[in-house]
């Protein structure tokens, strides 16, 4: 009997913590994830839809509230940003702030300048590939089983952390447009 009571107590205490663990940690910085509260869940209403810079974003519920989970590119400028929210036939704006973040830098010197500055042919190919990537990024399909508990995709040694800024021969290797 004591074991059963102990297990029930654990379940009662731990389940609310597990339910809240479904949201990723909000880190509203370039290269982070903004978790933006959208309002309460209604049993009769469909989930709201949200867009950030014309891109749909994940909307999930947690503890009877809707949240938009917004992936922020490293190119996102710090400051005020907004989501376009659609609830039924109504559209509204929800504002959130992106704070600045300084990432570490790595300076690399490469003797072969062709590896740093693209030739005209390689530049043209890169532009075609970037255009194709932009089209692929527009693909969106809602999924009921989305798990926002972000984990590393594989085990093993990390060569560098996300967000490391690389400089090749003194020039910043900026991200390609559309990231």
CNS distance restraints for C-alpha pairs under 8 A (distance, minus, plus):
assign (resid   1 and name CA) (resid   5 and name CA) 6.32 0.50 0.50
assign (resid   2 and name CA) (resid   6 and name CA) 6.04 0.50 0.50
assign (resid   3 and name CA) (resid   7 and name CA) 6.08 0.50 0.50
assign (resid   4 and name CA) (resid   8 and name CA) 6.14 0.50 0.50
assign (resid   5 and name CA) (resid   9 and name CA) 6.10 0.50 0.50
assign (resid   6 and name CA) (resid  10 and name CA) 6.23 0.50 0.50
assign (resid   7 and name CA) (resid  11 and name CA) 6.18 0.50 0.50
assign (resid   8 and name CA) (resid  12 and name CA) 6.09 0.50 0.50
assign (resid   9 and name CA) (resid  13 and name CA) 6.10 0.50 0.50
assign (resid  10 and name CA) (resid  14 and name CA) 5.76 0.50 0.50
assign (resid  11 and name CA) (resid  15 and name CA) 5.59 0.50 0.50
assign (resid  12 and name CA) (resid  16 and name CA) 7.37 0.50 0.50
assign (resid  13 and name CA) (resid  17 and name CA) 7.40 0.50 0.50
assign (resid  14 and name CA) (resid  18 and name CA) 6.27 0.50 0.50
assign (resid  15 and name CA) (resid  19 and name CA) 6.09 0.50 0.50
assign (resid  16 and name CA) (resid  20 and name CA) 6.31 0.50 0.50
assign (resid  17 and name CA) (resid  21 and name CA) 6.18 0.50 0.50
assign (resid  18 and name CA) (resid  22 and name CA) 7.02 0.50 0.50
assign (resid  19 and name CA) (resid  62 and name CA) 6.94 0.50 0.50
assign (resid  19 and name CA) (resid  63 and name CA) 7.04 0.50 0.50
assign (resid  20 and name CA) (resid  62 and name CA) 6.35 0.50 0.50
assign (resid  20 and name CA) (resid  63 and name CA) 6.71 0.50 0.50
assign (resid  21 and name CA) (resid 149 and name CA) 7.69 0.50 0.50
assign (resid  22 and name CA) (resid  62 and name CA) 7.15 0.50 0.50
assign (resid  22 and name CA) (resid 147 and name CA) 7.32 0.50 0.50
assign (resid  22 and name CA) (resid 148 and name CA) 6.26 0.50 0.50
assign (resid  22 and name CA) (resid 149 and name CA) 5.99 0.50 0.50
assign (resid  23 and name CA) (resid  35 and name CA) 7.89 0.50 0.50
assign (resid  23 and name CA) (resid  62 and name CA) 7.27 0.50 0.50
assign (resid  23 and name CA) (resid 148 and name CA) 5.97 0.50 0.50
assign (resid  23 and name CA) (resid 149 and name CA) 6.60 0.50 0.50
assign (resid  24 and name CA) (resid  33 and name CA) 7.78 0.50 0.50
assign (resid  24 and name CA) (resid  35 and name CA) 7.55 0.50 0.50
assign (resid  24 and name CA) (resid 148 and name CA) 5.89 0.50 0.50
assign (resid  24 and name CA) (resid 149 and name CA) 5.69 0.50 0.50
assign (resid  24 and name CA) (resid 150 and name CA) 6.78 0.50 0.50
assign (resid  25 and name CA) (resid  33 and name CA) 7.52 0.50 0.50
assign (resid  25 and name CA) (resid  35 and name CA) 7.57 0.50 0.50
assign (resid  26 and name CA) (resid  32 and name CA) 7.68 0.50 0.50
assign (resid  26 and name CA) (resid  33 and name CA) 5.58 0.50 0.50
assign (resid  26 and name CA) (resid  34 and name CA) 5.06 0.50 0.50
assign (resid  26 and name CA) (resid  35 and name CA) 5.11 0.50 0.50
assign (resid  27 and name CA) (resid  32 and name CA) 5.21 0.50 0.50
assign (resid  27 and name CA) (resid  33 and name CA) 5.16 0.50 0.50
assign (resid  27 and name CA) (resid  34 and name CA) 5.63 0.50 0.50
assign (resid  27 and name CA) (resid  35 and name CA) 7.77 0.50 0.50
assign (resid  28 and name CA) (resid  32 and name CA) 5.67 0.50 0.50
assign (resid  28 and name CA) (resid  33 and name CA) 5.60 0.50 0.50
assign (resid  28 and name CA) (resid  34 and name CA) 4.50 0.50 0.50
assign (resid  28 and name CA) (resid  35 and name CA) 7.67 0.50 0.50
assign (resid  28 and name CA) (resid  72 and name CA) 7.60 0.50 0.50
assign (resid  28 and name CA) (resid  97 and name CA) 6.97 0.50 0.50
assign (resid  28 and name CA) (resid  98 and name CA) 5.00 0.50 0.50
assign (resid  28 and name CA) (resid  99 and name CA) 6.23 0.50 0.50
assign (resid  29 and name CA) (resid  33 and name CA) 7.25 0.50 0.50
assign (resid  29 and name CA) (resid  34 and name CA) 7.67 0.50 0.50
assign (resid  29 and name CA) (resid  72 and name CA) 7.11 0.50 0.50
assign (resid  29 and name CA) (resid  76 and name CA) 7.98 0.50 0.50
assign (resid  29 and name CA) (resid  78 and name CA) 7.12 0.50 0.50
assign (resid  29 and name CA) (resid  98 and name CA) 5.09 0.50 0.50
assign (resid  29 and name CA) (resid  99 and name CA) 4.99 0.50 0.50
assign (resid  29 and name CA) (resid 100 and name CA) 5.84 0.50 0.50
assign (resid  29 and name CA) (resid 101 and name CA) 6.08 0.50 0.50
assign (resid  30 and name CA) (resid  72 and name CA) 5.55 0.50 0.50
assign (resid  30 and name CA) (resid  73 and name CA) 5.66 0.50 0.50
assign (resid  30 and name CA) (resid  74 and name CA) 4.50 0.50 0.50
assign (resid  30 and name CA) (resid  75 and name CA) 6.44 0.50 0.50
assign (resid  30 and name CA) (resid  76 and name CA) 5.19 0.50 0.50
assign (resid  30 and name CA) (resid  77 and name CA) 6.94 0.50 0.50
assign (resid  30 and name CA) (resid  78 and name CA) 7.10 0.50 0.50
assign (resid  30 and name CA) (resid  98 and name CA) 7.07 0.50 0.50
assign (resid  30 and name CA) (resid  99 and name CA) 7.54 0.50 0.50
assign (resid  30 and name CA) (resid 100 and name CA) 6.86 0.50 0.50
assign (resid  30 and name CA) (resid 101 and name CA) 6.71 0.50 0.50
assign (resid  31 and name CA) (resid  71 and name CA) 7.41 0.50 0.50
assign (resid  31 and name CA) (resid  72 and name CA) 5.14 0.50 0.50
assign (resid  31 and name CA) (resid  73 and name CA) 4.85 0.50 0.50
assign (resid  31 and name CA) (resid  74 and name CA) 4.27 0.50 0.50
assign (resid  31 and name CA) (resid  75 and name CA) 7.72 0.50 0.50
assign (resid  31 and name CA) (resid  76 and name CA) 7.65 0.50 0.50
assign (resid  31 and name CA) (resid 163 and name CA) 6.72 0.50 0.50
assign (resid  32 and name CA) (resid  71 and name CA) 6.26 0.50 0.50
assign (resid  32 and name CA) (resid  72 and name CA) 5.32 0.50 0.50
assign (resid  32 and name CA) (resid  73 and name CA) 7.33 0.50 0.50
assign (resid  32 and name CA) (resid  74 and name CA) 7.88 0.50 0.50
assign (resid  33 and name CA) (resid  69 and name CA) 6.73 0.50 0.50
assign (resid  33 and name CA) (resid  70 and name CA) 5.48 0.50 0.50
assign (resid  33 and name CA) (resid  71 and name CA) 4.66 0.50 0.50
assign (resid  33 and name CA) (resid  72 and name CA) 5.74 0.50 0.50
assign (resid  34 and name CA) (resid  68 and name CA) 7.87 0.50 0.50
assign (resid  34 and name CA) (resid  69 and name CA) 5.94 0.50 0.50
assign (resid  34 and name CA) (resid  70 and name CA) 5.02 0.50 0.50
assign (resid  34 and name CA) (resid  71 and name CA) 6.56 0.50 0.50
assign (resid  34 and name CA) (resid  72 and name CA) 7.16 0.50 0.50
assign (resid  35 and name CA) (resid  67 and name CA) 6.34 0.50 0.50
assign (resid  35 and name CA) (resid  68 and name CA) 5.74 0.50 0.50
assign (resid  35 and name CA) (resid  69 and name CA) 4.74 0.50 0.50
assign (resid  35 and name CA) (resid  70 and name CA) 6.30 0.50 0.50
assign (resid  36 and name CA) (resid  67 and name CA) 5.40 0.50 0.50
assign (resid  36 and name CA) (resid  68 and name CA) 5.07 0.50 0.50
assign (resid  36 and name CA) (resid  69 and name CA) 6.55 0.50 0.50
assign (resid  36 and name CA) (resid  70 and name CA) 7.69 0.50 0.50
assign (resid  36 and name CA) (resid  96 and name CA) 7.18 0.50 0.50
assign (resid  37 and name CA) (resid  65 and name CA) 7.30 0.50 0.50
assign (resid  37 and name CA) (resid  66 and name CA) 6.13 0.50 0.50
assign (resid  37 and name CA) (resid  67 and name CA) 4.46 0.50 0.50
assign (resid  37 and name CA) (resid  68 and name CA) 6.48 0.50 0.50
assign (resid  38 and name CA) (resid  65 and name CA) 7.17 0.50 0.50
assign (resid  38 and name CA) (resid  66 and name CA) 5.17 0.50 0.50
assign (resid  38 and name CA) (resid  67 and name CA) 5.26 0.50 0.50
assign (resid  38 and name CA) (resid  68 and name CA) 6.82 0.50 0.50
assign (resid  38 and name CA) (resid  94 and name CA) 7.72 0.50 0.50
assign (resid  39 and name CA) (resid  65 and name CA) 5.48 0.50 0.50
assign (resid  39 and name CA) (resid  66 and name CA) 5.46 0.50 0.50
assign (resid  39 and name CA) (resid  67 and name CA) 7.49 0.50 0.50
assign (resid  40 and name CA) (resid  64 and name CA) 5.85 0.50 0.50
assign (resid  40 and name CA) (resid  65 and name CA) 4.22 0.50 0.50
assign (resid  40 and name CA) (resid  66 and name CA) 5.98 0.50 0.50
assign (resid  41 and name CA) (resid  45 and name CA) 7.76 0.50 0.50
assign (resid  41 and name CA) (resid  47 and name CA) 7.76 0.50 0.50
assign (resid  41 and name CA) (resid  61 and name CA) 7.23 0.50 0.50
assign (resid  41 and name CA) (resid  64 and name CA) 5.09 0.50 0.50
assign (resid  41 and name CA) (resid  65 and name CA) 5.08 0.50 0.50
assign (resid  41 and name CA) (resid  66 and name CA) 6.09 0.50 0.50
assign (resid  42 and name CA) (resid  46 and name CA) 7.92 0.50 0.50
assign (resid  45 and name CA) (resid  88 and name CA) 7.74 0.50 0.50
assign (resid  46 and name CA) (resid  87 and name CA) 7.80 0.50 0.50
assign (resid  46 and name CA) (resid  88 and name CA) 7.28 0.50 0.50
assign (resid  47 and name CA) (resid  59 and name CA) 7.51 0.50 0.50
assign (resid  47 and name CA) (resid  66 and name CA) 7.63 0.50 0.50
assign (resid  47 and name CA) (resid  87 and name CA) 7.33 0.50 0.50
assign (resid  48 and name CA) (resid  59 and name CA) 7.13 0.50 0.50
assign (resid  48 and name CA) (resid  66 and name CA) 7.72 0.50 0.50
assign (resid  48 and name CA) (resid  85 and name CA) 6.71 0.50 0.50
assign (resid  48 and name CA) (resid  86 and name CA) 5.63 0.50 0.50
assign (resid  48 and name CA) (resid  87 and name CA) 4.72 0.50 0.50
assign (resid  48 and name CA) (resid  88 and name CA) 7.27 0.50 0.50
assign (resid  49 and name CA) (resid  56 and name CA) 7.59 0.50 0.50
assign (resid  49 and name CA) (resid  57 and name CA) 7.79 0.50 0.50
assign (resid  49 and name CA) (resid  59 and name CA) 6.70 0.50 0.50
assign (resid  49 and name CA) (resid  85 and name CA) 5.68 0.50 0.50
assign (resid  49 and name CA) (resid  86 and name CA) 5.11 0.50 0.50
assign (resid  49 and name CA) (resid  87 and name CA) 6.66 0.50 0.50
assign (resid  50 and name CA) (resid  56 and name CA) 5.79 0.50 0.50
assign (resid  50 and name CA) (resid  57 and name CA) 5.67 0.50 0.50
assign (resid  50 and name CA) (resid  58 and name CA) 7.43 0.50 0.50
assign (resid  50 and name CA) (resid  59 and name CA) 6.96 0.50 0.50
assign (resid  50 and name CA) (resid  68 and name CA) 6.78 0.50 0.50
assign (resid  50 and name CA) (resid  83 and name CA) 6.30 0.50 0.50
assign (resid  50 and name CA) (resid  84 and name CA) 5.56 0.50 0.50
assign (resid  50 and name CA) (resid  85 and name CA) 4.51 0.50 0.50
assign (resid  50 and name CA) (resid  86 and name CA) 6.36 0.50 0.50
assign (resid  51 and name CA) (resid  55 and name CA) 5.10 0.50 0.50
assign (resid  51 and name CA) (resid  56 and name CA) 4.20 0.50 0.50
assign (resid  51 and name CA) (resid  57 and name CA) 5.51 0.50 0.50
assign (resid  51 and name CA) (resid  83 and name CA) 5.55 0.50 0.50
assign (resid  51 and name CA) (resid  84 and name CA) 5.18 0.50 0.50
assign (resid  51 and name CA) (resid  85 and name CA) 6.65 0.50 0.50
assign (resid  52 and name CA) (resid  56 and name CA) 6.37 0.50 0.50
assign (resid  52 and name CA) (resid  57 and name CA) 6.68 0.50 0.50
assign (resid  52 and name CA) (resid  70 and name CA) 7.41 0.50 0.50
assign (resid  52 and name CA) (resid  82 and name CA) 6.93 0.50 0.50
assign (resid  52 and name CA) (resid  83 and name CA) 5.00 0.50 0.50
assign (resid  52 and name CA) (resid  84 and name CA) 6.65 0.50 0.50
assign (resid  53 and name CA) (resid  83 and name CA) 7.62 0.50 0.50
assign (resid  55 and name CA) (resid 138 and name CA) 7.02 0.50 0.50
assign (resid  56 and name CA) (resid 140 and name CA) 7.19 0.50 0.50
assign (resid  57 and name CA) (resid  68 and name CA) 6.56 0.50 0.50
assign (resid  57 and name CA) (resid  69 and name CA) 6.39 0.50 0.50
assign (resid  57 and name CA) (resid  70 and name CA) 5.88 0.50 0.50
assign (resid  57 and name CA) (resid  71 and name CA) 7.94 0.50 0.50
assign (resid  58 and name CA) (resid  68 and name CA) 5.71 0.50 0.50
assign (resid  58 and name CA) (resid  69 and name CA) 5.28 0.50 0.50
assign (resid  58 and name CA) (resid  70 and name CA) 6.95 0.50 0.50
assign (resid  58 and name CA) (resid 142 and name CA) 7.82 0.50 0.50
assign (resid  59 and name CA) (resid  66 and name CA) 6.68 0.50 0.50
assign (resid  59 and name CA) (resid  67 and name CA) 5.52 0.50 0.50
assign (resid  59 and name CA) (resid  68 and name CA) 4.46 0.50 0.50
assign (resid  59 and name CA) (resid  69 and name CA) 6.21 0.50 0.50
assign (resid  60 and name CA) (resid  66 and name CA) 5.69 0.50 0.50
assign (resid  60 and name CA) (resid  67 and name CA) 5.47 0.50 0.50
assign (resid  60 and name CA) (resid  68 and name CA) 6.61 0.50 0.50
assign (resid  60 and name CA) (resid  69 and name CA) 7.65 0.50 0.50
assign (resid  61 and name CA) (resid  65 and name CA) 5.34 0.50 0.50
assign (resid  61 and name CA) (resid  66 and name CA) 4.39 0.50 0.50
assign (resid  61 and name CA) (resid  67 and name CA) 6.05 0.50 0.50
assign (resid  62 and name CA) (resid  66 and name CA) 6.50 0.50 0.50
assign (resid  62 and name CA) (resid  67 and name CA) 7.46 0.50 0.50
assign (resid  72 and name CA) (resid  76 and name CA) 6.22 0.50 0.50
assign (resid  73 and name CA) (resid 179 and name CA) 5.93 0.50 0.50
assign (resid  74 and name CA) (resid 163 and name CA) 7.28 0.50 0.50
assign (resid  74 and name CA) (resid 175 and name CA) 7.98 0.50 0.50
assign (resid  74 and name CA) (resid 179 and name CA) 7.61 0.50 0.50
assign (resid  75 and name CA) (resid 175 and name CA) 7.58 0.50 0.50
assign (resid  75 and name CA) (resid 179 and name CA) 7.12 0.50 0.50
assign (resid  77 and name CA) (resid  98 and name CA) 7.37 0.50 0.50
assign (resid  77 and name CA) (resid 100 and name CA) 7.80 0.50 0.50
assign (resid  78 and name CA) (resid  97 and name CA) 7.43 0.50 0.50
assign (resid  78 and name CA) (resid  98 and name CA) 4.78 0.50 0.50
assign (resid  78 and name CA) (resid  99 and name CA) 5.10 0.50 0.50
assign (resid  78 and name CA) (resid 100 and name CA) 5.15 0.50 0.50
assign (resid  79 and name CA) (resid  97 and name CA) 5.52 0.50 0.50
assign (resid  79 and name CA) (resid  98 and name CA) 5.14 0.50 0.50
assign (resid  79 and name CA) (resid  99 and name CA) 6.37 0.50 0.50
assign (resid  79 and name CA) (resid 100 and name CA) 7.97 0.50 0.50
assign (resid  80 and name CA) (resid  95 and name CA) 6.86 0.50 0.50
assign (resid  80 and name CA) (resid  96 and name CA) 5.94 0.50 0.50
assign (resid  80 and name CA) (resid  97 and name CA) 4.57 0.50 0.50
assign (resid  80 and name CA) (resid  98 and name CA) 6.34 0.50 0.50
assign (resid  81 and name CA) (resid  95 and name CA) 5.70 0.50 0.50
assign (resid  81 and name CA) (resid  96 and name CA) 5.49 0.50 0.50
assign (resid  81 and name CA) (resid  97 and name CA) 5.97 0.50 0.50
assign (resid  81 and name CA) (resid  98 and name CA) 7.15 0.50 0.50
assign (resid  82 and name CA) (resid  93 and name CA) 6.17 0.50 0.50
assign (resid  82 and name CA) (resid  94 and name CA) 5.38 0.50 0.50
assign (resid  82 and name CA) (resid  95 and name CA) 4.16 0.50 0.50
assign (resid  82 and name CA) (resid  96 and name CA) 5.92 0.50 0.50
assign (resid  83 and name CA) (resid  93 and name CA) 5.60 0.50 0.50
assign (resid  83 and name CA) (resid  94 and name CA) 5.15 0.50 0.50
assign (resid  83 and name CA) (resid  95 and name CA) 6.34 0.50 0.50
assign (resid  83 and name CA) (resid  96 and name CA) 7.97 0.50 0.50
assign (resid  84 and name CA) (resid  91 and name CA) 6.88 0.50 0.50
assign (resid  84 and name CA) (resid  92 and name CA) 5.96 0.50 0.50
assign (resid  84 and name CA) (resid  93 and name CA) 4.81 0.50 0.50
assign (resid  84 and name CA) (resid  94 and name CA) 6.58 0.50 0.50
assign (resid  85 and name CA) (resid  91 and name CA) 5.54 0.50 0.50
assign (resid  85 and name CA) (resid  92 and name CA) 5.22 0.50 0.50
assign (resid  85 and name CA) (resid  93 and name CA) 5.91 0.50 0.50
assign (resid  85 and name CA) (resid  94 and name CA) 6.95 0.50 0.50
assign (resid  86 and name CA) (resid  90 and name CA) 5.66 0.50 0.50
assign (resid  86 and name CA) (resid  91 and name CA) 4.43 0.50 0.50
assign (resid  86 and name CA) (resid  92 and name CA) 6.50 0.50 0.50
assign (resid  87 and name CA) (resid  91 and name CA) 6.38 0.50 0.50
assign (resid 103 and name CA) (resid 163 and name CA) 5.89 0.50 0.50
assign (resid 103 and name CA) (resid 164 and name CA) 5.81 0.50 0.50
assign (resid 103 and name CA) (resid 165 and name CA) 6.51 0.50 0.50
assign (resid 104 and name CA) (resid 163 and name CA) 7.52 0.50 0.50
assign (resid 104 and name CA) (resid 164 and name CA) 5.33 0.50 0.50
assign (resid 104 and name CA) (resid 165 and name CA) 6.12 0.50 0.50
assign (resid 105 and name CA) (resid 164 and name CA) 5.62 0.50 0.50
assign (resid 105 and name CA) (resid 165 and name CA) 4.48 0.50 0.50
assign (resid 105 and name CA) (resid 166 and name CA) 5.69 0.50 0.50
assign (resid 105 and name CA) (resid 167 and name CA) 7.25 0.50 0.50
assign (resid 106 and name CA) (resid 164 and name CA) 6.89 0.50 0.50
assign (resid 106 and name CA) (resid 165 and name CA) 6.07 0.50 0.50
assign (resid 106 and name CA) (resid 166 and name CA) 4.81 0.50 0.50
assign (resid 106 and name CA) (resid 167 and name CA) 6.09 0.50 0.50
assign (resid 107 and name CA) (resid 166 and name CA) 6.02 0.50 0.50
assign (resid 107 and name CA) (resid 167 and name CA) 4.77 0.50 0.50
assign (resid 107 and name CA) (resid 168 and name CA) 6.20 0.50 0.50
assign (resid 107 and name CA) (resid 169 and name CA) 7.42 0.50 0.50
assign (resid 107 and name CA) (resid 170 and name CA) 7.02 0.50 0.50
assign (resid 108 and name CA) (resid 166 and name CA) 7.33 0.50 0.50
assign (resid 108 and name CA) (resid 167 and name CA) 6.02 0.50 0.50
assign (resid 108 and name CA) (resid 168 and name CA) 4.98 0.50 0.50
assign (resid 108 and name CA) (resid 169 and name CA) 6.19 0.50 0.50
assign (resid 108 and name CA) (resid 170 and name CA) 7.79 0.50 0.50
assign (resid 109 and name CA) (resid 168 and name CA) 5.78 0.50 0.50
assign (resid 109 and name CA) (resid 169 and name CA) 4.76 0.50 0.50
assign (resid 109 and name CA) (resid 170 and name CA) 7.66 0.50 0.50
assign (resid 110 and name CA) (resid 115 and name CA) 7.47 0.50 0.50
assign (resid 110 and name CA) (resid 116 and name CA) 7.45 0.50 0.50
assign (resid 110 and name CA) (resid 168 and name CA) 6.86 0.50 0.50
assign (resid 110 and name CA) (resid 169 and name CA) 6.31 0.50 0.50
assign (resid 112 and name CA) (resid 116 and name CA) 7.50 0.50 0.50
assign (resid 113 and name CA) (resid 117 and name CA) 6.11 0.50 0.50
assign (resid 114 and name CA) (resid 118 and name CA) 6.12 0.50 0.50
assign (resid 114 and name CA) (resid 119 and name CA) 7.05 0.50 0.50
assign (resid 116 and name CA) (resid 168 and name CA) 6.55 0.50 0.50
assign (resid 116 and name CA) (resid 169 and name CA) 7.65 0.50 0.50
assign (resid 118 and name CA) (resid 122 and name CA) 5.56 0.50 0.50
assign (resid 118 and name CA) (resid 123 and name CA) 5.56 0.50 0.50
assign (resid 119 and name CA) (resid 123 and name CA) 5.97 0.50 0.50
assign (resid 120 and name CA) (resid 124 and name CA) 6.19 0.50 0.50
assign (resid 121 and name CA) (resid 125 and name CA) 6.28 0.50 0.50
assign (resid 122 and name CA) (resid 126 and name CA) 6.04 0.50 0.50
assign (resid 123 and name CA) (resid 127 and name CA) 6.25 0.50 0.50
assign (resid 124 and name CA) (resid 128 and name CA) 6.41 0.50 0.50
assign (resid 125 and name CA) (resid 129 and name CA) 6.21 0.50 0.50
assign (resid 126 and name CA) (resid 130 and name CA) 6.05 0.50 0.50
assign (resid 127 and name CA) (resid 131 and name CA) 6.22 0.50 0.50
assign (resid 128 and name CA) (resid 132 and name CA) 6.36 0.50 0.50
assign (resid 129 and name CA) (resid 133 and name CA) 6.14 0.50 0.50
assign (resid 130 and name CA) (resid 134 and name CA) 6.13 0.50 0.50
assign (resid 130 and name CA) (resid 176 and name CA) 7.32 0.50 0.50
assign (resid 130 and name CA) (resid 177 and name CA) 7.37 0.50 0.50
assign (resid 130 and name CA) (resid 178 and name CA) 7.79 0.50 0.50
assign (resid 131 and name CA) (resid 135 and name CA) 6.47 0.50 0.50
assign (resid 132 and name CA) (resid 136 and name CA) 6.37 0.50 0.50
assign (resid 133 and name CA) (resid 137 and name CA) 6.18 0.50 0.50
assign (resid 134 and name CA) (resid 138 and name CA) 6.68 0.50 0.50
assign (resid 134 and name CA) (resid 178 and name CA) 6.29 0.50 0.50
assign (resid 135 and name CA) (resid 139 and name CA) 7.35 0.50 0.50
assign (resid 160 and name CA) (resid 164 and name CA) 7.07 0.50 0.50
assign (resid 165 and name CA) (resid 172 and name CA) 7.48 0.50 0.50
assign (resid 165 and name CA) (resid 173 and name CA) 7.49 0.50 0.50
assign (resid 166 and name CA) (resid 172 and name CA) 6.13 0.50 0.50
assign (resid 166 and name CA) (resid 173 and name CA) 5.68 0.50 0.50
assign (resid 167 and name CA) (resid 171 and name CA) 5.06 0.50 0.50
assign (resid 167 and name CA) (resid 172 and name CA) 4.33 0.50 0.50
assign (resid 167 and name CA) (resid 173 and name CA) 5.54 0.50 0.50
assign (resid 168 and name CA) (resid 172 and name CA) 6.45 0.50 0.50
assign (resid 168 and name CA) (resid 173 and name CA) 6.51 0.50 0.50
assign (resid 175 and name CA) (resid 179 and name CA) 6.73 0.50 0.50
